[in-house]
Amino acid sequence: MSRGSFKHVLAVAKKKPRVQAALDNLENMSEDDIDNLQNIPGWIKRHLVTHQKTLQKRAAGYLTPEEIAEIMISKTCS
């Protein structure tokens, strides 16, 4: 796991309550809210913003790559 990856953010969150609290409340935060978080490094804030945008797309009906692959597999097998 490389420093700066989202997996690393999740690992840090296990040890840092303020990061875990931000992750838990991410759906209710704006990008400005994330930028204004205190005592959280910028690289984590950038990942939180990216992940929040992904969550918003999912809520809007976008498919994950896994869901797209599952649909493609089911179409080729039938």
C-alpha positions, 0 to 999 in steps of 0.5 A: 500500500503506497502512501497517498493511496485511498487504501492508505487513507483508510489505514490512517483512519483506523488510527486517527479518529478525526480522519475516521469521523470525516470518512463517516460523515463524507456524504454530508460534507461539501468540498469546502467543508473538507478543505476546512477540516483541521489537522488533516493533511492535504493529501488526505483531503484530496482523497476525501474530495475524490471519494466524495465525488465518486459517492455523488456519482453513485447516488446519481446512478453511475455504475461502478467498473465492477457492475459494468464488467458484470453486465458485460459478462452476463451479456456474453454468456447468454 
